Amino acid sequence: MTAVVGATGMLGGEICKRLASEGAPVRALVRPTANPSRLEQLKQAGVELRWGDLKHLPSLDAFCEGAQAVISTASSSLSRQEGDSIESVDRKGQLALVDAARRAGVEHFVFVSFAPLQGSFPLQDCKREVEKALMGSGIPRYTILQPTHFTEVWLSPALGFDFHHAHARLFGTGRGRMNWISFEDVARAAIAALERPQAWNAVLQLGAEEALSQLDVVRMFEERSGRTWTLDFIPEQELRDQFKEATDPLQRSFAAMMLNTALGSPVDPRPAMEALGLRPRRVRDYVERVLAEQPAAPRESELQ
């Protein structure tokens, strides 16, 4: 039995569906207040639903009981409900989950964190604390996955990368390089970690092979679609000011992540690729997919 925390999120849901499609028994920690359609999707996939909350410690003991592995993708950064915060979920909740897994005799704990970024900020500090606690927990096997920025989030309209309207809001000069990775590849990595001894008791940085800047990705969209994009740039100093002035831990964390995007934060994904036996898809594959899914816009040459 693999128990997944964060199952109603984008990444956790993908992990659950992939495991279930392979015929593996899967249990998901879900809250009664979760999105009903996502709960239904999990049930239709054959996932066992267990009511609980990272902030409710007794529910974690019951959730981990009988599980051979725990995969945790939960975070308050993208989706939160009342009472959720970086402190309550990303720190206290995850630490409590590690303890519950240890008490239940879980054999393998896969923790999805993120690749180290410059500076200290609340979300990163909590992730590193949980990583350290997991490594010293006494759980027989652990795998810490440190993916870079998710392609489907950071290169999407939600964060100003609007491929529908050929417009992008870029951080800094737009030249900072990242090994952007698809959340689907992170899901594949989490599942592979359960079976690959090379990934046991290891910290693995995940990213696509090629480090690309935001401008590189814009050019890919332009070449593929034949449309010229309009670009807005958020100066690096403005991002630094946002970070300095932010009082909310989540706002401060997002400001730090945007600043790191501006500065660039490439990783070497080759050790993880070898350990997991995976080759992440290219950003170009993402570009081609999203353009194929939307109605074709006329090329500029056709308008002249």
N, C-alpha and C positions, 0 to 999 in steps of 0.2 A: 504493500500500500504506500503510495506517495501522497503526502499531504501538502497542499499548496495554499499559501497565504498571499492574498492580493489577487485572487481569482476573478474578481469582477473588473479588474483593470485590463488594459490593453495587453500587456505582457503576460500577466498571470492567466488570463483567459485563454490566450494562445497556447500556453504550456498545458493547461488542462485539456483542451481540445485535442492537442497532438498526442498526449499520453493516452487519452481515452480511445482515440482512433486506432492506436496500436494494441488495444485490448488490455492495457494496464489498468489496475484498480486505482482510482483517483478520488481523493477527498478534498473538498474546498471549504475553507473558513469563510463564511459569509454573514452579513448582518441583515436583519429583517428590513432595514431601511435601504438596502441596496437597490439598484435599478432593477425593476421586475423583469424587463426584457433580457437583461444579462443573466439573471438567475434562471430564467426559462431556457436560455441557450445552453447553460451548463447542464441543466437537467436533461435536455434533449440529447446532449452529447454523452450522457451516461455517467456524469460526475455525481458523486455522493455529496450532498450539501450538509454542512454542520454549522449551526448557528453559533456565533461567537464574535469576539472583538479583541484586537490586540490590547485594548485598554481594560479588558475584563479578564483578569488573570486566571480565575477558575476555569473559564472556557478553554483556555490554552492547554491545560493539562488533559482535559477530556478530548480535545482535538488531536493531540499528539499520541494518545494512547493507541497502541497497536500499529503505528506507522513505522515503516522501515526507513523512510526518507522524508525530509521536509524541504520544500523549496519556498523561499520567501522573496517576493517581489514587491511587497507592500510599501507604500510611501504616502505621506500626506502632501507631497509636492504638486501632484497633478489633479488629484481628486480627493476632496475632504468633506467630512460631515461634521456636525456639531461636536465639539470636544476634541477634534483632530488637530494636531499641531506637530511640528517637527519634534518637539520634546516628548509629547505623549505617544506618538506613533513611531517615528524613525529612531528614537533613542530608547525610551522606557519600554515601549511595546515590543520592539525587536529584541532587546535584552531579555525581557520576560519570556519571549518565545524560545530563545536559545536555552534558557534555564528549564523551561517546560519540556523541550525536546530531550535534554539531558536526563531529566528525571524519568521520562517515559522510555528511555533506552533506545531512542532513535539512532540508527547506525550511520546516517549520512545527512548532513545539513548543507544545502546549497543556498548561499546568500547572494542576491543580486544587488550589488552596490553600484558605484560608478568610478571611472578612471580618475586618478588623482589630478586635481587642478591646483593652480597657484593660489596661495593665500589661505587664511583661515576664515570659514564662514559656517553658520549653524548646521546646514544640511551635511556638508562634508565632514565636519567634526563628529557628528553623530554616526555617520557611516563608518568612519575609521574606528570609533570606539566599539561599535558592534563587531566589526571585523576582528579586532583584538580580542574581544570577549569570546567570540566563536573559536578562534584559534587556541585559546586557553581553556576551553570549556570541558575538555575530556570526551567530547563526542568522537567516536572512533574515526570518522571521516568527515572532512569539510571541503567545500569548494567555494571560493569567493570569486565571483565574476565581476569584473570591472569594465563594463561597456563604456564607450564614448557616447556622444550625443546620438539620440535616436533620429534616423533620417526622417521618419514619418512624423516627428514632432518638430524638430528644429528646422527642417526644410519643408515646412507646410504653411498654409495660410494662417494657422493658429498663432504662429510666431512671426508673421509678417512676410513669409516667403510665398507670395500669392501667385502660383503658376496659372490659376484660372484667368487672371487679369494681367499677366506679364508684368508684375510689379514686385519689388522686394525691398524690405527694410534690412539693411546690412549693418553689422556691428563693427565699429572702427572703420578701417579702410576696406574691409571685406576680404583682406588678403591672408588673414590668419588661417592656418591649415588644421584640419581635423580629419580623423579616420572615421567619418560618419558610418553608423551601422544600423541595419534594419532591426526592428524589434523582433521580427520573425527569426532572424539569425540568433538573437539572444535566447529566444525560446528553444531553438535547436541546441544551443550550447548548454543550457540548463539541463536538458534531458540527456544529452550525451555525457555530461559530467557524472551521471549516476552509474554509467556502465564502463567508463574509461579509466583504468587505474592511473594513467598519466595525469588525470585531472583531480586525483584525490589528494587532500591536504595540500592544496595549491591555491595561489592567487593568480588569476588569469585576466589579462587585459584584452578586451575584445574590440575589434574595429575592422573595417574593410582594409584591404591591402594598400590602397592608394590614399594618401593624405591629400585632401582637396580643400581649397578655400571656398568661401561663399561665392566669390566672383567666378571661380572655376565652374561651379554648379550652374550659375546663371548662364554662362556661355554654353553649357551643355543644353539647357532648355532652349536658348536662342537658336542654336544650330539645328536642334531636332524639330522645333516648331516653325522656324522661319519668322519668328516675331522678335522684335527688339524690346527689351524690358526697360522700364523706368525704375531708377534706383534712388533710394533715400539712404543716407548714411548717418548713423548715430556716432558722433565723435567719441574717441576713447576717453577723453577727459569728462565728457558728460556721463559716461558709464561709471567712471571712477567716482564722480560726484554722487550718482545714484546710490552706489554702494556705501559711500561714507555717510550719507544722510538717511539711509533706510533704518527704520526703528523696528519694523516687524521682521522676525527671523526668516520668514518665507520670502519677503521682498528683498531682504539682504542677500539671501542665497541665490535668488534668480539674478540679481544684479551682478553677483560674483560670477555666475555661470555665463552671463552675456559678455562680461568683460573678458573672461577666459576665451570665449569664442572669438572675440576681436583680436586677442593676442595670439591665438592659435595654441593648440594643445595636442600635437600628434603623439601617437603611441606606436610601439612595435607589436603588431598582432601575431607575428609568426609563431612565437612559443605557444600561444593559446590555440592557434590553428592546428599545430602539430599534436598538442595534447588531446584536443577534442576531435580530431579527424574531420574538421569542418573548414570549408572555404566560404567566407561571407560573400554575399552578392555585391556587385559594384553599385556605386551611386548612379552610374549610367543606366543600370537596369531599373532603378527606381524612377528616373526621369522618363524613360520610355513607357513604363507602366502607367504612371499618372497621366501622361499625355494621351495614351491610348484609351483611358477610361473616361476622358472628358470629350465633349463635342469638338470636332476639329474647327479651329478658327482659320479664317482665310489668311494666307501668307501675304506679307506686305507687297511682294512683287505682283500679286494678283489684284491688288487694290489700285495699282498705278495705271 
